[in-house]
Amino acid sequence: MKGMSVIVKTISSWVKVLIILFGIYIVLFGHLTPGGGFAGGVVLASSYVLLMLAFGREFVLKNLPLSLDSKLDCVGGILFIAIAILGVVFGGVFFKNCFIEYGQKFNLISAGTIPLSNIVIGLKVGASLYLVIFLLSAFRRDDSDEQSVFRSPEEIHDRAMKDEKESN
């Protein structure tokens, strides 16, 4: 059985939804409360880290393939640059806050391009951090070898099983 126990997997499945909702909240309301795109993206990526710890890398890879994650990462970066360049086009200054009349009292949607920037930064940071953590989990350092080479988790598992059989 890959991953951890049934209890950990069940609780992780429930908590994952709450973590994703909290990350979305931080991204969407980052211009009004502490948080924003970076913090929300980190929280969104942490939901997949939790799943990776509970279920294993293969389960997470089925839910969010690396090809889709790479595309989301690129889309986030391109949209961020597009928002910045639209400031030049419509306002004459790079990253000018120009789409909506901003700064109106008692108007929730009066922050201009800041919420849009938070959304694309959240997408970019979440996808990038997921990719980094996934790639770091793909290789582990095996200090028992004199050569100290990096081995995949499958090789480490096979070696541990071989060592266990030899000790019995």
C-alpha positions in Angstrom: 0.0 0.0 0.0 1.5 3.3 -1.1 1.4 6.3 1.2 0.3 6.4 4.8 -2.5 4.8 6.8 -6.2 5.0 5.9 -6.9 7.5 8.7 -4.2 9.9 7.4 -5.4 9.6 3.8 -9.1 10.2 4.9 -8.2 13.3 7.0 -5.9 14.6 4.3 -8.6 14.4 1.7 -11.0 16.4 3.9 -8.3 19.0 4.9 -7.2 19.4 1.3 -10.5 21.1 0.4 -10.2 23.5 3.4 -6.6 24.4 2.5 -7.5 25.1 -1.1 -10.5 27.2 -0.1 -8.3 29.1 2.3 -5.6 29.7 -0.4 -8.3 31.0 -2.8 -9.6 33.3 -0.1 -6.1 34.7 0.6 -5.5 35.3 -3.2 -8.9 36.9 -3.8 -8.9 39.2 -0.8 -5.2 39.9 -0.6 -5.8 43.5 -1.6 -8.1 44.0 1.4 -6.5 41.8 4.1 -3.0 40.5 4.8 -2.0 38.0 2.1 -2.1 38.2 -1.6 -0.9 36.2 -4.6 2.3 35.0 -3.1 1.0 33.9 0.2 -2.1 32.3 -1.4 0.0 30.5 -4.0 2.1 29.0 -1.2 -1.1 27.8 0.6 -2.5 26.3 -2.6 0.8 24.4 -3.2 0.8 23.2 0.3 -2.4 21.3 -0.3 -0.6 19.2 -2.9 2.3 18.7 -0.6 -0.1 17.3 2.0 -1.5 14.9 -0.6 2.0 13.9 -1.7 2.9 13.0 1.9 -0.3 11.1 2.5 -0.8 9.3 -0.8 2.5 9.3 -2.5 3.9 11.0 -5.6 2.0 8.9 -8.1 -1.4 9.9 -6.7 -0.5 13.6 -6.9 0.9 13.2 -10.4 -2.5 11.7 -11.5 -4.4 14.7 -10.1 -2.1 17.4 -11.4 0.3 16.1 -14.2 3.5 18.0 -14.6 2.5 19.0 -18.2 -0.6 20.8 -16.9 1.4 22.3 -14.0 4.0 23.7 -16.4 1.2 25.2 -18.6 -0.4 26.8 -15.5 3.0 28.2 -14.5 3.5 29.7 -18.0 0.0 31.1 -18.2 0.5 32.8 -14.8 3.8 34.4 -15.9 2.4 35.6 -19.3 -0.8 37.1 -17.7 1.3 38.9 -15.1 3.4 40.5 -17.8 0.3 41.3 -19.9 -1.3 43.1 -16.9 1.9 45.1 -16.5 2.1 46.0 -20.2 -1.6 47.0 -20.3 -0.6 49.7 -17.7 1.8 51.1 -20.3 -0.8 50.9 -23.1 -3.7 52.5 -21.2 -1.9 54.6 -18.5 1.5 55.4 -20.0 3.3 53.8 -17.1 4.5 50.2 -16.6 2.1 48.4 -14.3 -0.3 51.4 -13.9 -3.5 50.6 -12.1 -5.8 51.7 -14.8 -8.7 49.3 -15.6 -11.2 50.3 -13.0 -11.8 53.6 -11.2 -9.9 52.7 -8.0 -10.0 54.0 -4.5 -13.7 54.5 -4.1 -15.0 54.3 -0.5 -17.4 51.4 0.3 -16.9 49.8 -3.1 -15.5 46.3 -2.8 -14.4 46.1 -6.4 -12.3 49.3 -6.5 -8.8 48.1 -6.5 -8.2 48.2 -10.2 -5.6 45.7 -11.4 -4.3 44.7 -8.0 -6.8 41.7 -7.6 -6.0 40.6 -11.1 -2.3 40.7 -10.3 -2.9 38.7 -7.1 -4.8 36.0 -9.0 -2.0 35.5 -11.6 0.7 35.7 -9.0 -1.1 33.1 -6.9 -1.4 30.9 -10.0 2.3 31.3 -10.9 3.6 30.8 -7.3 1.3 27.8 -6.6 2.3 26.0 -9.9 6.0 26.8 -9.5 6.2 25.7 -5.8 4.3 22.5 -6.6 6.8 21.8 -9.4 9.8 22.5 -7.2 8.5 20.3 -4.3 7.5 17.5 -6.7 11.0 17.5 -8.3 12.7 17.6 -4.9 10.7 14.6 -3.9 11.8 12.6 -7.0 15.3 12.3 -5.7 16.6 11.6 -2.3 20.2 11.5 -1.2 21.4 8.1 -0.1 24.1 8.7 2.5 24.8 5.0 3.0 26.7 4.9 -0.3 30.3 5.9 -0.4 29.6 7.7 -3.7 26.6 9.5 -2.3 24.7 9.5 -5.5 21.0 10.5 -5.8 18.6 7.7 -6.1 14.9 7.6 -7.1 12.4 6.5 -4.4 11.8 3.2 -6.2 15.5 2.4 -6.1 15.6 3.3 -2.4 12.5 1.0 -1.7 14.0 -1.9 -3.7 17.3 -1.6 -1.8 15.5 -1.4 1.5 13.5 -4.6 0.7 16.7 -6.3 -0.4 18.5 -5.3 2.8 15.5 -6.6 4.8 15.6 -10.0 3.1 19.3 -10.3 3.7 19.0 -9.5 7.4 16.3 -12.2 7.8 
